[in-house]
Amino acid sequence: MYSYSDFDEAFVRARVAQFTDQVNRRLDGSLTEDEFRPLRLMNGLYLQLHAYMLRVAIPYGTISPRQMRQLAMIADTWDKGYGHFTTRQNIQFNWPKLPDVPAILGALADVEMHAIQTSGNTVRNVTADHFAGAAADEIADPRPYAELLRQWSTDHPEFQFLPRKFKIAITGAPNDRAVTRAHDIGLRMVRNAAGEPGFEVIVGGGLGRTPMVGMTVRDFLPEADLLPYVEAVLSVYNVLGRRDNKYKARIKITLHETGKDAITRMIEDRFAELRPQFGGNDQTLLADIREAFAAPAFRTAPVDAYDAFYKADPVFRAWADTNLSQHRNPDYAIVTVSIKAHGATPGDATSDQMRLLADLAETYGHSDLRISHEQNVILPHVHKSDLPTVHAALVKAGLGTANVGLLSDIIACPGMDYCALATARSIPVAQELATHFEALKLEHEIGPLKIKISGCINACGHHHVGHIGILGLDRAGVENYQITLGGDGTEDAVIGEKTGPGFAYDAVIPAIERILRAYLGLRLEPSETFLQAFRRVGMDPFKTALYGGEGAQDAA
């Protein structure tokens, strides 16, 4: 993984010193809260419902064991012994005290981490495929490009005060595991007719109160043109984007109001101006960055023990079937560690769990860890002969749940338990859904299913692209939950359809059960997934299941 240069180290330390002075001035009253707010947001510090929250960047989801242990230490020393992994591949600490924040930032700097640009109207943490560098279907590791974008965008003088926050996602595989079409800029690696790698450039995706799937403005962008082209997109948006209405300030609205053809011409014209200014220094830097992402020294060892264990142990087999993915080296596997035991808070990991994951990565995983946008932790390189040992350690720590990609592998925002913007609870809904269907023993029967829950219209839980999406709203002071079906965050991204009237809090779980029992009765065969069945039969059978008969009485 990338290691800080002397410049990086000096830059981050200077920001810590600067913010320490700003915190001290806030504490002694020299700064009002209104004056302090933009300064703290530039350093990832939010004021939530009950306390401050610090959002720490984990660039493109890649983290080392040393860094994970430092996060555990921070959780124990200045928080409540846990951290919350987010859909932006970041970690949030929900209970820091303002006087302690400079010390936390200093501790982060000690391990080459920071909280810069995790908030504000700037380029946020660049996210990437959490299987990057390991996936069997990958064209190339996207992380060097993500690191190039991170270095370019950090404190970029032109893009620190954009009309609105700006999010970039990148994947190096045709199978999109980074939700690129729901980002302001999505970059999907592709090959041209000559077999050369480049990028499909997608612009104007986003969720929130106006969900949109991004539009392709370049079918193929040579990799050498990546930085000037992304800068062209940002430059055009910075000029055109609205600043009079924050609800219409995202680039998706700019694209919609301007028109795809017109904005594409503007981007191409700006690119033509910028491209000659890039004399190759970006490619020299990219080549240096690539060296930091060289593949680990994969070891050669028999995998017979894994095969025998898989056949003999049904608990291990169930976990392997759901939580392992194909590695580009056939002797290895990608391990997705679910931090969503049934009834747990999606995304929360205790300090002890963080330390265990660091130990496992160091011992069995080539010292590599990833955070997924689905709020799980990845060990991307584990030799198959080590999998039984790794599984046993995970089970002992409460991290061995065999549910990745299933119903209880839920994405959920913090909701009204933490967030000042939330209008309804998310976490309890996720917890009750998981425990309800675990009690019914239906989760594995239902099969692949992505449920995503947001506690407000801002859609931090990505509910619009859930196979089943749940949006919590406030209706006259009462929580009301709107359900959408058929969303998809892959390369075939689509926004889910609303089913109809929302449901009261205590009616949500029964409503989801009616939907899923209808699916079990509708599917042609057990291998037909919920999403496939929905696409085949449409919304009407599910509306009937939801609102017909007794269901109509539950609707709010």
N, C-alpha and C positions, 0 to 999 in steps of 0.2 A: 504494500500500500504506500501511498505518497507520504513522504516525510518533509517536515517544514524546512525551508531554506533559512538562511540567516535573516533574509528580508521578512519572511513570514513570521518568524519568531519576534523580531523587533516590532513589526506592525501590530501583532496581537497584544504584546506587552504594553505598547503605547496606548492601545484602546482600553486595556484594563486600567491603566493609570488615569486616563482621561475620565473614564466612568466612575472610578473611585472618588475623584474630586467632585464629580457631579452629585453622587450619592451623599457625600459629606455636606455639600451645600444644601441639598434637600433636607437633610436631617437637622441642620442648624437654622433652617428657615430662610436661607438666602434665595432658594428657588421655591416658587409655588408649585403645587401639583400640576397646574396647567403648563407651566414652564418646563417642568421635569418630564412630563409625559412623552413628548417626542424624543427626548434624549434616552429615556429608558427603553422605549420601543426600538430604537436603533440598536440596542444591545439585548434584545430578546426578552425584556422584562415586562410582563403584563400585570395589571391589577384585576384579579378575577373576583368571583363572588364573595369569597371569604378571606383571601390572602393574595399576596403576589404569586405569580407563576413565572418561572424561568424556563424558556425554551432553548435547548442546546442543539446546535447543528451536528448532525452526523452525515457529512457529505456523501451523497449517492449511497447511503446506507452502510458504508464500509467502516468497520471498527475493529480495533485490535484488542487482544486480551488485556493489555496494560490499560487501555482506555476504559474498557468495561469495568475493570476493578476500581478505577478512579471514580466512575459514576456511582458504583456501589458505596465507596467511601463518602462521596458527597451526600448520597441519600441518607446514610447513617449519621453523618456529622451535622448537616444543616437542614435536613428534611425529616420525613417520618419513616425512613427505612425502605422506600420504594421509589421507582420512577415509572413514568407512563410513556410508552413508545407510541408514536403517532403515525398517521397516514402520510406524513411528509418525511418519514424515515428519521425523525428527530426524537429526542427524549425531553419530556417536560417534568420539572420538579414543581409540585403544586403548593408547597408550604414554606418556601424560604422567607426569612425575615430580611427586610431591606438592609439593615446594617451588615448582614452576612454576605450579601451578594458580591461585593468586591472580592472577598476571600474565595467564594465559589468560582468566580471567573479566573482568579489566579490559579486555583487548583486545576481548572480546565486547561489553562495555558501550559501548565506543567507537562501535560500529555498531548499537546498539539490539538486542542479543541477550543471552541469558542461559541458565543451566542450571537455573533454579528449577522445582521440581515436575516434573522429568523422572524422578524416582524417589519412593519413599515411598508411604504409604497416603493419598493425596490425589488430587485431580483432575489427571490427567496432561495432556500436550499435546493440545489439541483438534485433531482431524484433519478434513480436508475433501476433497471431490472435487478432484483435482489439475488438472482442466480448468475449475475455477470461473472464472466471468466470461468464458469463451471458448466454451464448448460450445454447439453448435447446439440441443441438446435441453433447455437449461436454462430453468427457470421464473424463477429469480432467482439472483444470485450469493450463495452461502451464506457467504462470508467475513466480511461485516459481522456476521452472527449469531455466527460462530465467535469473532471478536474480542471481541464483547460477553461471550460466555461466558468467554473467556480473562481479561478484566479482572475479571469478577465472581469467578472461582474462584481467582485468584492471591492467596495468603495469606488466603483467606477464614477467619475465626477459627473457624467452626463445622466446617469440613471439612478441617482439617489432619491429623487423626488418625482417619481413617475406619477401618472394620474391615479394609479391603483397598484396594489401588489401584483407581482408577476412571477409565474411559476413555469419552470422548464422541466421536462422529463425526457429521458433518453433510454432506448433499448437497442441492443445489438442483435436481436433475434426476430424472426418473422412472427413468432408467437409473442404477442404483446403482454408482458407481465408488469408494465409500468404505467398503465392507463394513459398512454400518451395522447389519446384523442380527447381527454378531458383537461388538457393543460393549455395555458396561453401559447406556449410553443411545445409541440411534441416532435421528437426526432426518432424515426424508425430506420434502422440500418437496412439497406437493400442492396442488391447488385444490379448493375446495368447490363445491357446485352453483351458487353465484352467481359462480364464477370467481375468488374471492378466494384469495390465497396463504396457506398455513399449513403446519403440520407434522403428519405422522404420527409419533407418539412410540412408539419401540420400546424396551423395557426387558428386561434380563436376558440379553442375548447374551454370549457369551464362549467362548474355546477352552480350552486347557490340559487338565488331567487329566479335566475333566468338560465336554466341549464341548456347548454349547447354542445354538440359534438364538433370538434375542430374540422376545418377545411384544409385540404392539401393545396399548398401554394407552389410547391416544387415536387415533382415526382422523383427527381433524382438530383441531388446536390453533391458534387464531388467533395470528399472529406477535407480536402485542402481549402475549400471555400466555407467551411462551417462557421468560423468565427466572424468573418466579415458579413456573412448572410444573416446570422443571428443579430449582429449589431445593426444591420439595416432594418430588420423587423422592429427592434426596440426603438430605433431612431424615428421611424414613421409613426409608431404608436405614441411616442413621447410628444410629438407635434399634434397629432390628430385627436388623441384621447381626451375625453371630456373631464374637466375639473370642476364643473358646476354642479354635478350630481354624482355622488359616489356610487349610487346604485346603477349608473349607466357608464361607469368609468373604465370597466375592464375591456380588454382588447376584443373580446367576443362581441361586445356592443358596437365598438368602433368598426369592426369588420361588417357587422350586420347593417349599420347605418351607411357605411361608405360603399359597400358592395365588394364581393370577392375579386372581381376583375379589376376594379379600380385600385383596390389596396394592393393587389399583387403587382400591378404596374408600378405603383409607388415604391414598393419594396425592391423590385428589380432595378428601378432607376437609382435608388439610394445605394443599392449593392454595387452598381456600376461605378458610382463615385467612390465608394469605400475600398473596393477590391484593390486598386493600384496602391493604396496606402499601406497594405499589408505586404511587406517586402520579404516575407519568409520567416520572420522571427517567431511567429506563432507556430510554424511547423517545426522549427528547431526546438522550441519549448515542448511541443507535443511529443517529439521524439524522446526528449529527456524524461518526460512524464511516463511514457510507455514503459521505460525500463523499470519504473517503480511497481508496475503491475505485471511483471513477468510471472508466468505460471510457476507454482511451487514445484519442488522436486518430488514428484509423485513416486511412491515406493512400489516395488513389485513384490507381491506376496500372494499365496494361494487364497482363494475365496471359498474353498470347500466348506469351511467351518460355518460361514454365513449361510450357505445353501442348506446345510444340515439343520442349523438352528431355526431357519425359516420354516422348514417342514415340520419340525418337532414342537415348536412353541407357538400356540395359537395367539397368545397375547402379543408376542413380538411380531407375528405375522400380520395381525391387524394393524399394528403401528406402522410396519414397513409398507403395507399397501396404501396407507393414506399419507404418511409423513415423509416418504422418500421419493426423490425425483431422479431422473436419469442424468448421470454425469457424462461429460464428454470422454472421460477415461472409464472404460467398462468395469474396471476393478474398484471404482469409487462410486459413492452415492452422494447426492445433496440431501442434507437432513434439514427439514423444517421443524423447528422446535415450537410446539404450540404453547403459548403462554395464556391459553384460554381453557383451563380445566373447567368442567361444568360448574357454573355458578360463580366463576371468577370474573373480575373486571377485565374486559378486553384491553390488552395493551399494558397492563400493570405487571411489573416484575419486581420482586423483592431484592434487596441487596444480596442476600444469600444466593438467590437464584442467579443473579448477575455474576457473582464470583464463581459459581459452579460452571456456568456457560464459558467463562473465561478459561477456567481450568481445562474443560473438555476441548476447547478450541486449541489450546496450547499443546495438549497431550495427543490429541487424535485428529485435529483439524487444520494442521499447518498454520496455526495462529491467525486464523481468519474467521471473522464473524460478520454477519449482515443483519440489518434491520429491514424487514419488509414493510411495504405500504399497507399490508394487511395486518400489521401489528403483531407479527411473530418474529422470532429470531432464527437465523439460518446458520448452519455449519456447512459451508459450501463444498468442503473437500474432506470426506471421511472414507477411509478405506473400508471395504465391505467386511473384512475380517474383524474390524473394531466395532461394528455396529451393535452386536449384542451387549458389549460392555458399556457403550455409550447409552443405549436404551435403558439398561439397568440403573445407571446413575441418574438419568432423567426421571425415571419412575420414582426413585427414592426422594427426589426433590420436588415432586408434584408437577413435573414438566413432561410426563410421558403420555399425555392424552392423545389418543389416536383419532383426531378429528379434523385434520387439515383438509380444507375444501368441503367440509360437511356443514351441516346446519349450525352447530355450536361454534364454528370458526367465524364468529361474527365481528364485523367492523362496527365500532360504536364510538362516537365522540364523547367527551366528558359530560355533556348535557348540563342540566340544571343542578347537578351535584357540585359542580365547580364553576361553570362558565357564566359570566355576567350577561352574555348575549342570549343564552339559551332560554327557550320558552317551555320546555318540557324535559322530563328525565329520559336519559338514554340507557345508562348503565343498568338500572334495575330491570328494564325491559329485556336487555341482552341476557342478563343473569337468569331471569325467569324463563325465557325461551329455551335456554340451554338445559336447565334442570327439568323443565316440563317434558321435553322430548327425550331426555335421557331416561326419565322415569317410564315413559311409554315404550322405550327401546325401539324407536322408529328411525333414529338418525341414520344408521347404516342402510336401512331399507329404503329411505328416501334418496340417499346417494348424493352426488355433487350438487351443492346448493350454496349460493352466496347471499347471505342476509346482511344488509347494511342499515345502520340506524343513525339518524341525526336528531339532535335536540332542538334544532331551529332551522330556519330557511337557508342559513349560510352553508349547510350541507357538508360540514367537516367530516361526517360519517359516510360520505359518498353514496347516500341512499338512492340517488337517481340512477346509478349504474349497478345496483344490486339486482339479482334475480328476483328477490323480494326486497323492496325498500320500505323503510318505515320512517316517517317524518313526524316529529312531535311539534305541535303547535299549541298556542294559547287561544282558546275560544271562550271569551267572557270570563277569564280567570280560571278556566278548567282545562286540564291537559286533554288534547285531542290528537289522535294519531292517524295520519293519512297513509294509506298503503299503495305502493306502486308495484307493478309486476313487469317482468320481461326486460329489465335493464341489463346492460352488459358493458364491462370495462375493458374488453380485449380489443384485438385488431378489428373486430366487427362491432365496435362500440355503438350502443343505442341507449337513449334515455327511456326509462321505464314509463309505463302508462298508469295513470291513476285509476284505481278500481271504482271509486265513488265516494260517498260520505265517509268521514273519519270515524274512529272508534275511541270510546273512553278508555282510560288506562287499564281498567280491569277487564276490558273486552278485547284487548289486542291479542293476547295469547290464544284465546278461543278462535279468533278470526284467522290467525295464521294456521292453526290446526285444521280449520275447515278448508283452507286453500290447499294444504298439503294432502289431506285425505282425498280431496277431489283429484289432485294430481295422481295419487296412487291408483285411483279408479280409472283414470283416463289414459294412462300411459300404455303404449302398445306392448312393451316388454320391459323387464327390469333395467335394461341398459339405456332406455330412453330417459334422459335427464329431465329435470323440471323445466329448464330453459328450452330444450328441444320440444317438449310437449306443449309448452305455452306457444311457441312459434307455430306449431302445427295446428292447434285448435283455437288459438286466439283468446280474447278476454272473456267472452260470454259465459262459458262454463264456470269460470272462477267467480264471476259476479253472481251467478245463480247460487253457488255454494256460499258466498259471503252474505248475500242480502235476502235470499229466499227464505221463507218460513221463519224459523226462530232467529236466523241471522239478522233479519230486518230489525228486530227488537234491540239488538246489540248496537246497531249503528247510532252514532251520536248526531 
